[in-house]
Amino acid sequence: MKSENKYTLILLIVLIFLSMRNMDFAYYPSPSDKALTVQISMEDSWPEELERRICTPLENEIICLPEIKTLLSSCSRDECRITLILEDDAHTETTGNKLREIVDRLEPSFPSKASKAVIRRNSQSDTPVFIYVPELLSIGGSSRNWTEKSIRSSLDGIKGIAEIQISAASADEVHIQVDKERNESLNQSIINLAAEIGEQNSISSIYLKEGAVLALDHRLTGIDGFMNMPLEEGLSLGDVASIKEMSSPGGKRISKLNGKQQTTVWIYENAGAKTFELCRTLRQLADSQPDSLIIYDKGILVEEALYELFRILLFSMIAVILVTLLFLENKRAALPVCMNIPFSIAGTLALFNIFSWEIDILVLSTLALCTGMIIDSGIIVLEQGFKRSFPTLAASLLSTQLVLVPFLFAPVNILSLCLPLIKTLSICLSLSLVFIFLTMDHIEAPRHSPPRNENPRNVNPKNMSRRNKTHRNKSLLESYLSQKLNTFNIAFPSQALRKALFGLLLIFLMMSPVLLKDFKFIREFTLKSDSLPFSLEYPAGTPKEVIEEQLEHVEESLLNQEGIEYFSSDYRDGKASFNVRRTGELSENDCKTVLAEMMGYSSAYLHFDNNPVEDSYTLRISGNDRALLYSETRRIASRLQELLPQYNPVFHFKEHPPLILLKTKNHLFTAEETSPLQAALELDRQISKPVLGKWIPPNGTTHDIRIYDPEMKLSEASEISSLRLQNNKSVLGWLCDTEERINYGPLEHYNTARTLTISLTDSELNAKEIYRTINTALRLYELPEGIRISHGEDYLKSRKTQKELIKLLAASSVLLLILLMFIFESPFLPLFLTAQILFCHILTLTVLRLFHVDLSVPVFFALILNTGLSVNNGLIVYKNSSPRPSFEEARSGMLRNRKTLITAALTTLAGFIPFVTAGENTAELLKAVSLTVGSAVILSILILGVSVYLLKPADPDSRK
């Protein structure tokens, strides 16, 4: 090594180590569309009011933005949410500023009770990244509001949080159930009784001389105090009412941990957030509270996956180096070859850090794949010398880079996934050539090779090493392989066998459409954990208390189920959500089977939240008439069940109970000196169980006091009409008309049109069959006016992605063919090598099919990479041959470069050995990529070896 090269290398190594600090990590680049969300809440509002006064005006303005691809909105009780799906080339920040201008311009026209609009970036994911139970769970009653405020204030300022959902803490209550007959004997109303309780359960004070105050504490110390509280006529409160202490959930949801009510926090991330850093910050916050419990932490899963990949990368480096040392006994010659691996990998990570590019599992997987490819360059230099091999290495690098050029013109959803792979591969291989240029420029080619006619069995390795110093670099294993390859000589006895070989290759070529037909295309590789989230969908309007009561036996079964460490449950009106933490004794599939058996009796829809998107097929029915929209959707669903009986349609809308409306009669309320608002408050007090007081015993825990008449449970419209208002003698039915209306619940829009959705869900879903069946049925099915159906959007998007990837694969082959034309200056060898690439792809797909590996963007990237790798073998064998090589020339090139080909293949395959130990969060991706590249490495050499004999002329004797 030259002295100036030595100093340059040292300087590069120092810069690399200095640049590797504070690197950014991620799990997997999300292929989700760019999205923005506008959220506005308005207390005590119905969906129709939100749609009319907020949603529709906003949609009419937002839909005009040119960057909008799809506009989705949902108006539920008290909340309006509009989601903007942006075009692939849209700039999220710019569109967000335009959206803020529209919202700010329209906000003055919104109702005064509407909240300030919140605009955030999101990734359309309904899955939280962090769930934890804070230490505040041990505090009850009065801490309910304080809990919510404290949690939100502690999370203020943390970047990357899109939404925080907090279940209200349970409140301690004293329920006083009045005996109606006994209470009437006292001639007092419930309101008067509440006032008397409040007067006796209090702290009074007397002012003494000199400003001193004497405080008298009359607070009751327990339930016995309520029971013994004196009333008129010598009675106590316990004589006219039953009194008990209860725990009642506050807010809109009930959260539990192992069946006990707990305050739970769900945190969702922004689309641009760094999951790794966000979860680490949240973990530190939760750990600062000694009694907290983290239920789900996506950041931990990301850290484990990245740590596992670093371990695999390290083991791949060790495996490749050991194989290299096994072939090269001369440590001095092997040292620069092996040191090329850590230099190129560290340099790649340093450049990623300098440019602030995230390092994810695709980057680390590509680095692991590069370990064998990096060392191949050094081995070629040792075998052929620096001057002779450097043009070959440059052409090899150029061919590998050239096949990746079409990705620069790919759609954004493909480029976003492949760009990290392209950067990693290009930088790593380029740095390996820089290292070779700096450290191996003095390597010369061996002076001579063993004579061809010499029998390898008679060659003594010791004597040969004495005659030629260059053979000291050979190991025993390499010498043995060389001897076997020298004796390798196969001659086809007849032309018929060559025709059979051509026929076999053509059969494989014709089978390619069949092989591709059964492949399943997946969008992304998702994280797997011991947590299994699932939900139960009930008819809309089903109270959370009713759902909680129905699922009590499920919670008891989960507590007694082996293999479950703990579980959390969350109840909202119409929905119950669970998160089960498994142990190693219970697999995910077994857990799903157990849960399905537990829920088998229930009419609710059981949905596992971690099911992949590819397992469902969605239909969207649009129309403005809600009654017609609901009825037509049910008809379409029943028709689908007849056409596709193997799939059960799942409704994404739910039945709602009727809505009871009270319509005032003229001005009767005014005549009775009662306003509609006063009547509504009175109605609320009599139907529900209002809080009529507070009880704060000496221990400091606050209890709500609820006094109610057990007979006041009105459920029908006629009972409500007969209700008598307290401040006058008129019944409510005399002042207003009572009627029942259909209550459709939340309103959903798709591009400003009201919509309902149905999905067909199955793990073995055949989207192509469903798409064709539905299209055929729609041609025969006459839709009512105003009803439109769209379906198969995800399927068509997946098909479009596959077509784009096939185009990229074809474009890379064409570019490589053009490059080979320039290198060989003859069409024969380029066409000959390109045909080998095609067969290599076909056989590689066969291997993937046998191992049940699904197609994905990384797999297609590996196939395109194989295009360059397959040609590299041909470049090594045919680089110095004639434009139309004879059989002897081709065979001589194979034998002359046998060591280079075998060593390159073995070192590349050695880098895949640690992939076998991959964990479940990386196994699927590593299995797919390693099988694609590894099988291509082996198959390309086999195809190249077989194709050599296609050049052999037919034996004249065999024709006879």
N, C-alpha and C positions, 0 to 999 in steps of 0.2 A: 504494500500500500504506500502510495506517495505521501510525503509529509504534509503537503497542503491538503490532500484528501483526508488525512487523519484529523487535522485541526477542524476542517469543515464538519466532519462527522461528530466530533466532540461537541462543537457548537450547536449542531442540530439536536443532539441528545439532551443538552442542557435546556434548550428552548422548549423541547417537548415536555420535559418534566415540569418546567415552570408554567406551561400552558394547560396542564391537566388538573388544575385546582378548581373546585366549585363547579363541577360538571352538572348539566341538567339531565334528568332522567324521566322517562315516561314508560308506560307499558306497551301500548299499541296505538298507532295513529288512527284516530276515530274516522271511519269513512262516512259518518253521518253528515247530512247536509248542513250548510250554514243556516243559522236560525236566530231570530230575535223575537222576544216575547214582551207584550204589553199587558200589565196586570192592574186592574182597577177594582177595588172593593167598595161596596155600598151597603151598609147595614139595613136590615129589614126591607130588602128589595127582592122582587120576584124576577125570574129569567126574562119574562116578556118586557118588563120595565127596563131592565138592563139592555136588552136587545134594541129597544126602540130609542132610548135616550143616550146610550153610550156606544154600543157595539156597531150599529148600522152607520151612524155618522162617521165613526173612525174608519170603518171598512171602505166606505165610499171614497175617502181621501187616500187611504193607504194603497188600495188596489191600483191606483194610477202610477205608482212608483215603478220605473222600468226594471229595477233589480229584483222584483218579486216574481218567484216561480209559482208558489202556492201560498194561499192565505187560509189559515185555519183559525176558528174561533169557537169559544164555548162560553155560554152564559148560564151559570148555575145560581143557586140561591146565594145572594150577597156578594157574588164575584163575577167579573167579566175578564176573560183571558183571550188575547189574540196573538197567534203565532205566525210569524212571517218566515217562510222557507225561501231563501235567496238563491239566485242563479249561481252556478259554480264560479264564475269569474267576478262576482260582486264583491265589493269591499265592505266588510261588516261595519267598520267604524263610520264610513261615509254614509251608509244607509241608516245606521243608528242615529246620526245627527239629523238626517232628513225626517226620520220618524219622530224624534223629539220635537222638531219644529211643528209638525202636524199636531201632535198631542198638545203642545203648549198653546197652539192657536184655538183648539176646540175645547180645552178644559174649562174656560169661563162659561160655556153653554151647558156644562154638565150640572146635575143637581148639586146643591150645596153640601149634601151629606156624603157625596162621593169622595173617596180618598184620592190623594195625589197619585198619579200614574207612575208605576214602576216599570222601567224598561231594562231588560237584561239580555245578555247573550246566553244562549243555551244550546245544548246538543241534542235536544228532543229526547232526552233520556229520563224516564220516570224512576230510575233506580238511584237511591241515595248513595253517596260515597262514604258516609260516616253516620253511625247510629250509636248513641250512648245514653245511659241512664245517669243523670247527675246525682251528686250527693244530697241534693235538696229533697230527694224522695222521702227522707225521714221526717220532714217537717210538714205538717198538715194544716188545713184550715186557712188561717189568715195569711199564710205564706204563698197562696195560690198566685195572686197578682205579682207579688214580689219575685216569685220563681220565674215567671215569664220575662219580666223586665230584666232580672239579673242575668239570665241566660243570654238574652239578646244583646245586652250591653257588653257582656264578656266576649261575644263573638263579633262585635263591632270592630271594623278596621282590618279584619282578616281577608286578604285578597283571595278571589276565586270562588267565594260563596255566592251561589245564585239564589237559593231559597232556604229558609229555616222553618221547619214545622215542629211545633212544641205541643205536646198533649198537656191539657190542664191538670194540675195536681188535684188529687182527691180532696174534697172538703169534708170536715167533720160536721155533722148536723144533729140537732135534737128534734126528733119528729114527735109532735104532740097531736095525737089523733083523738078528736073530741067526740064524746058520746052525745049525740044530738039531743036526746030526751032529757038527760041530766043537765046539759048546758042551758036548755030552754027554761028549766026551773029557776035558774039564776037571773033570767030576763036580761041577758047580755049577749052581744054579738061576738063573733070571733075577733073582730077588730078591737073591741073593748077589752077582750080577754088578753090580746097581745099587748095592749097598752098597760094593763095591770102587771103583766109579767115583766115588762120593761121597767116599770117603776120600782118593783121590788128587787129586780136583779140589776142593781146599779151601785154607784159610789156617790154618796152625798157629802156635803161639806158645810161646816159652820165656821164663821169668822170669829175669832177670839180677839182679845185685847192686843194692841200693838201690832195688828196686821197678821197675827198668826192664824193658821187655818187648821181646823180639826177635820180630818177626813174619816168618814164612816163607810166601811166596805160592806155592802149588803149582797155582794155577788154570791151566787149559789156555788157550792163546791163540788157538786156532782148531781147525778140523776136523782138521788134521794132528796136533794134540795128542791128539785122541781116537784117531786111527788108530794112533799110535805108543805109546799108553799100554800099559806092560808088564803081562802076566798071568803065570800059572804056566806052567812047562815051557817058558820062553823064547818064549812066544807074546805077541803084542800084540793089542789089541782089534780092530784092522783085519783080523787073520787069521781071526776067528770071526764077524765081523759086517760088514755094509755100513753106512756112516755118511754121512748127508747132512743139510745144514741146510735147513729148510723153513719156510714161513710158514703157520700154521694159524689160521683164524678162531676167535675165542672167542665165547661167548654163544649166543643162539638165532637169530642172523641174520648174514648176510654182506652188507656194503655195499661198493660200488665206485663209482669215478668214472673214466669212460673206461676201464673194464676193470681198474683197479688198486684194490686194497682200501684203503678209507678209513673212518675213523670219521665217521658222519653223525648229525645231530641233527634230529629232527622235533618240531615244537612245535604243539600244538593249543590253540585259544582257548576260553574260557568263552562262554556265550551272552550274558552282559552285558558282555563285554569290548569295548573300543574298539580295533578293528583298527588304526586309524590310529596311535594312540599306542603300542600294544603292539609293532607291527612296527618303529616308529622306535626304541624302546628296545632291541629285539633287534638291530637293524641297528648301533646304536652299539656294542653289546657285541661283535658279530662283527667290526666294523671295528677294534676295539682289538687284535685278534689279526692281525698282518700277513699270515700265511700262510693265513688263512681264505678260504673261498669261499661266497658266498650262492647257493644253487641256486634257491630260490623265495622271493619276498617279496611277499605279498599287499598289504602296506602301500604299496609302491611303485606297484602298480597302482591302488590307491585314490587315492593322491596325484595320479597322472597323470590319472585320470578327473576328479577335482575341479578340477585346474588347467585341464583342457580345458573344463570347464563354466564356470569363471570367465572364460575367454577368450571362449567363445561368448556369455556374458552381456554382457561388455564390448562385443563386436562388435554384438550385438543393439541395445544402447543407442545405439551410434554410427549404425547403419543407420536406426533409427527417428528419431533427431534429424535426420539428413540429409534424410530424406523430409519431415519437418515443416518444416525450413528451406526446402525446395524449394517447399512450398506457401505458406509465410508469409515473404514477403521482409522484412517489418518485424521486425528483430532484437529490438526492444524488446518486441513482442508475443509473439515466439517464445521469448524467454528464460525466462519463468516456466513456459511449457508444457514446455520441454525439461528444466529443472532439477527438475521434478516426478519424473522417472525416477530419478536417483541418490538423491534424498531418500527416496522410498518404498522403494527396494530396500535402501539402507543402514539405514533405520529398521527394516525387517523383520529383517535380519540382527542388528541390535542387540538387538531384543526376543527373538529366538531365543537369543542369548547370555545375556541377563539371566535367562531362565527355564531355562537349561541344556538346551535342546533341541538335538539333533544336527542338523547341516546335512549333508544327503546329496544324491544326484543328483536325487531327486524335488523337493526344495526348490529347488535351483538351476535345474532345468528349469522349474519353475513361475514362478520369478522372470523367466526369459528369456521365457516366454509373456506375463507381465504387462507387459513393456515397452511393447508396442503398446496394451494395454488401458489403461494408465496415461495415456498421452498423448491417448487418445481423449477423456477427460474435459475436458482443457484446450482441445482443439479445439472441443468443443461449446460451452464457455463463450465462446470468441472469436467463434463464429458466431452464437450466440443471446443472449449477454449473461448476466451472473451471475444476476440475479434470475429470468430466464425459464428458464434451463437447470438451476438448482440442484435444483428439484423433480424434473426428469427424471433428473438424475444420482442423486439419492437413491432414486428408484424403481428405477433400473437397478441400483444397488448392492444394494437390498433384494431384487430378483428374483434376482440372482446368488447372494446369501447364502442365500436361501430354498431354492433347489434343492439346497443342500448339507446342509440340516437332516436329511433322512432318514439321512445317514451316521452321525449320532449314535446311531441305533438299529440300526446294522448289526452283524453278528457281529464278534468281536474280530479275526479274521484279516484281514477287509476294513478295519476301522477302523484297524488298526495301519499299514496301507499308505497309507490316504487321509488320516489325520489330519495328517501333515506338509503335504500338498497343501492341505487346508482352512485350516490355520493360515496358510500362506504367502499364499494367495489373499486371505483375509479381511483380514489385517493390511496387505498391500501396497495393496489397493484402498481400504481405510479411510484409510490414511496419505495416499494421493493426494488424497482429498477434503479432508483436513485442510490439505494444502498449498494446494489451490485456495482454500479458505476464507480462508487467511491472506494469500495473494498476489494473488488475482484478483477480490476483491470489488468492485473499481472498474470492471470491464469492463462496458460497456453494449452493447446490441444495435445493429446497424447501423440507421441512420435509415430507409433505404428500399432497395428492391431495384430492379433494372432492370425497366422495364415489360415485361409478357408479350408484348405485340404488337410490341415493338421487335425489329427484325431484328438478331441478334447479329453478323452479318457487317458491318453498317454502323456498329457501335460501335467507336470508336477508344479503346483502353485509355488513351492519354495524356489525351484529352479527358474520358473518364469519370472519371479520377483527379482532374482539375481540378474537375469538378462535385461530386464526392463524395469526401471525405478517407478514408472508410472503405474505399474500394476500393484504397487503397495497399497493403493487406495481401495483395492478390492477386498471385500469381506468374503468369508467362506460361503455365506448364503448367496451372495451375488455371483461368485464363481460357479456355484452349483447350478444356479438358474441359467447362467450364460452357457454352460455345457449342454444343458437340456435344450436350450433354444437353438444352439448350433446344430444339434442333431434333428431339429424339427423340420421335416421335409415331407410335404404331402403332395402327391400328384393325382389329379383327377383321371381315372382310367378312361373316361369317355365324355363326349359332348353331352350325352343325355343327362348326366348328373349335373352339369352346369345349367342346363335348361330347367332341371328340377329346382335348382337353387333360385334361379330367376322367378320361377313360378311361385315358390314359397314366399319370396319377398313381395310379389304382387298380391298374394293372398293377404298378407299382413297389411298391405296398403289398402286393399278393399275393405278390410275389417275396421279400419280407423273410424268410419262414421258410427259403427256399432259400438265401439269402445267409448266414444265420446257421448253417445246417447244416454248411457246409464250413469254418467258422472253427475254428481251433485255439486253445485257451485255454492260456496259459502262466502259471506262478505267479510267476516272478521273472526278472529280467535278470541273468545271471551275468557275472562278470569274465572277460575273455579275455586271454590272454598268449601270449608266445612259448614258454612251457613246455607240453608235452603229456604229462600223466601217464597211464599205462596199467598194467595188471596182467595176469598170467597165472595162472589158477587150475589147480592140479594135483590129482590124487587125494590125499586127506588121508593123511598119513604119508609122503609122498614126501620123502626127506631133502633138505635145502637144498643139500648137496654134489652130489647127482645132478642137481638142477635147474640148478645153476651150470654143470655139465659139459655138459648138453644145450643150453644157451643161449650157449655160447662163440662159436659161429659168428654168432649174432645180434649180440653185442657187437663182433665184428670187422667185420660189415657196417655197423653204426652208425658205427664209427670212420671208415669209408671213404665214408660217404654224404654227398653234397654237400647243403648247406643245414642241417646239424646242427652246432651249435657245440660242445656237449658233452652228455653224458648221465650220469645216475646210475642205479645198479641196486641193488636190495635183495632178498636171497634169504632166505626163511624156509621152514620145512617146509610144503610144499603150496602155496607162493605165491611169485611173483617180481614185484616192482614196479619200474617204470622211470619216469624223468622226463627227457624229451628237450627240450633247449633248441634251438629252431629259429632260423634266421636269416631275413631277408626273402626269400631266394631260394626257400624251401619253404613253401607254404601249409599250413594245418592239415589240410585234406582230402587234399592230396597226401601229406602225412606219414602220415596214417592208412592210405592205400592202400599205401604202401611197407611199413609195419609189418605190415599184414594179409598181404602177400605173404611177408614174412620168416617169419611165424608160421603160414603156411598148412599146413605139414606136421604141426605139433604137435597133439597131442590135447588140449592145455590150452585153457581158455576164455579168449579175449582180450577184455578189457573196458577201454574208455576211461573214465577216472574223471570226465571233465568232461561226460559225456553228460547231457542234461537229464532230469529225473524223468519228464516227459511221454512219453518214448520207451520206457517199460517198463510192463508190466501184470503185477501180482503175484498169485499164488494162494498161500494159506496152508492147509496140511493139518495138522490137529490130531488127536492120539490118544496114549494112554498106552503102548500096546504098541509098542515100538520096531521089532521085526521086521515087524509088520503095517504100521506107519506107513511104513517104507521101501519095502516091496513095493507097497503101495497107491499111494504117490506115483509110483512108476515106471509103474504101470498107467495112472494118470491122465495122466501126461505123454505116454505113447504114444497114448492116446486123443485128447488135444489135438492131437497132430501130424497125426492123421487128419482131425480136424474143421477145423483151421486150418493147412493145409500151408504157407502163406506165412510163418508165424512158427515159428521154432525154439525149443522150450522150453529154458530155461537153468536147471540145477539149482543151488541155493544150498547144497547139501550135497554131500559128496564121498565116494567109496569109501575105506574104510580097510582096511589089511592086518589079517589075523587077529591076535588077541591071544593070546600063549602064556602059559598060567597054570601055575604049579607049586603043587600042593596036597600038604602034608606028610602022611605016613602015620603016624598015631597019634603015638607019642612016640619015634620012631626017632632023631630029631635029638638028643634028650636022652640017649638010650642011647649015641650016638656022641660025646657031649660036644661037639657042634657045634650052635649055635643057628641058627635061620633067618636072622638078620641076618648072622652070620658067613658062612653059605653064599651069601647074596646079594652080599656084598662080594667074596668069592672069585670068584663067577661074573662080576661086573662087571670084575674085574681080568683075568680070562682071556679074556673076549669082546672087551672094548674095549682101548684102548691107554692105560693109566693113566700119569699123570705120576709118574715114579719119582725125580725129582731136579731140581735147578736148576743151571744153568751161567751164571755171571756173569763174562764175560771182562773184561779190564782196561778196555775202552771203556765199561763200565757198563751195557750192554744185557743184560737177563735173558733166558735161553732156558730153556724147559722141556725136560727130557730124557725121551723116551719110548722104552722098550725093549720090543720085542714079538716074538712068534714069528709069522711070516707064515702058518703053517699053522693058527693058532687063529682061524679065521673061521667061527663056527657060525651057521647060518641056519635050520636045521630043528629041530623039536621033538625028533626022535630023536637028533640030535647033542648037544643040550643034556642029554638024559637020560643019555647015555653019558659025560658029563664027570666026571672023577674029582677030588674035592676034594683039596687039597694036604696037609691035616693029618690025613687018614685014608685008608684003602685003599678006601673005599666009593665007588661011582659015585653020581651025583646021582639017577639013576632008581630006586635002591634005597631012597632016603630019601623020595622024593616022587613023585606022579603028574604026568605032563605031559599037558596037553590044550590044544586050540585053541578059542577062542571068537570070535564075531563082535565086532569092535571098531567101534562106530558113531561114535566120536569125540565132538566137542562136543555138548552138550545145549542145545537152545534151547526156551524157553517163551514162550507168548503167553497172557497172562492166566492164568498158572499151569499151562497145558496144554502138553505137549510138541508141538512143531510142526516142520514142514519147509516150505520155500518154493520155488516155481518162478516164473520170470518169462518173459514173452514180450516180446522186445525188437526194436524196429525204428524207424527214423527216421520212417516213414510209418505209424505204428501207429494203427489204428482201434479205439479203446477201446470205443466203443459196440457195434460189431459183435462184438467178443470177449465183451463182457458178455452180450449176448443169446444168443450161441452157447453159452456155458458154462451159462447158466441153463436153456436148452432141453435140453442134454445131461444136466444133473444131474437133471432130472425123469425121464429115461429110464434113468439110471445108478443102480443100487442100491449104496449105500455099505455097507461092512461095519459091524457094530456097534462103536461107540467111535471111529469116524473121522468127522471133520467137515471141511467145506471152506468157507472164506471167501475172497472174491475181489473185485476191483474197488474196494477201499477208496479208493485214490487217485482213481480215475475218479469214484466217487460223490461224493467230497469236492469234486472240481473241478466236477461238475455242480451240486452244492449252492451252491457259490460263485457260479456263473454265474446261477442262479435268484435268489439274493439280490441280485446286481447288477442284474438286470432289474427286480426289485421296486423297488429304489432309483430306477432310471430312471423307472419308472411313477409312483412316489410323488412324485418331484420335479416331474413334469409336472402331476400333480393339484394340488400346492401352488401351482404357478405359475398354473394356471387359476383357483384361488380368489383369488390376489392380483390377477390381471387383472380379475376380477369386481368387486373393490372399486375398482380404479383407473378403470375405464370405466363402471361402474354399468349395464352392459348385457351380456347373454350373447352378443351377436353378435360383437363384436371379440375377446373372449377365446377363443371357440371357433374363430374365423377364424385367429387367431395360433397357437393350440395345434395346429391341423391342419397349419400350415406347419412347426412343430417336428417333427412326426412324419415328414413327407416329407424334411426336412433330415437326420434321423437315417438314414433309409433310403439316401439318396444318399451320405451320408458313409460308411456301411458298404460301399457299392459301391466307392467310391474305395479304401478300405482293402483290399478284396478284390483289386482290380486291382494294387495295389502289394505284395501278399503280406504284409500286416501282420497278425500274430496278435493275438487279443483278450487283454487282460490287465486287471488292476485299474486301472492308470493310464489305459488306453484308455477303460474304462467311466467313470472319473472325468471324462475329457475330454468324453465324450458328454453326461454330466449337466451339465457346465459349459456345453456348447453350448446346452443347453436355455435357460439364462439369457441367453447371448449372442445367440441367435436372436431372442428376444423384445425385446432392447434396440433392434434396428432398428425393430420395430413400434411401440415406445413413442415413438421419435423422430418417426416419420411420422404416427402417429394420435393423439398425445397431445392435441392441441387440435382434433380433428375431432369430428363428431357421432357418436352411438352407432352409427348405421348409415350410414357414409359412402357418398356417391355416387362414381361413377367420377371425376368432375371433382375432388371433394375429395381422393380418394386420389392422383390424378395430381398435383394441386397440392402435396400434402404431400411426394411423392417429389421433385418439382422444387425445392421450397423447401429441402429438406434434403439435396439431392444432394451438396453439397460435404462435409457432415458425414459422410454414409454412405461416400463414396468415400475420404475422407481417413482415416477410422477403419479401413476395410478395408486400405488400402495401408500404414498404419503398423503394423497388426497383422501383416500378411504380411511387412513389412520385418524385423520381429523374428525371423522364421523363416529368413531368408536364411543367417545364419551356421551354422544347424543342418546345412546341406549339408556343411560341413567337419568334422563330428563324427568322432572316432576310433571304433575298433571297440568300446571299452568303454562308450560312451555312444550310439553311432549307433542301436542297435536301439530304445532307449527314446525318444530324441529324434525318430526317424523316426515312431514310432507316435503320440506325443503331438502333434507338429507337424502331421502329416497329418490327424489327427482334428480339431484346432481350425482349422487353416488351410483345409481343405476346407469346414468348416462356415461359416466367415466368408464365403467366396465364394458358397457355395450358398444361404445364408440371404438374401443380398442378391438373388441371381437369383430365388429362389422368391418373395421379397417383391415384386420387380418384376413377375413374371409374374402373381402373384395379384391385383395391382391391376386387371388387365384382366378378372378374373372378375366384378368389380362392374359392368362396363359392360353396359347393357341391349342386347338384341338389336336390330339394325337392322330396322325394319318392312319395308323394301324387300327385305331378304334372305329374309324368310319367303315372299314371293311367288315 
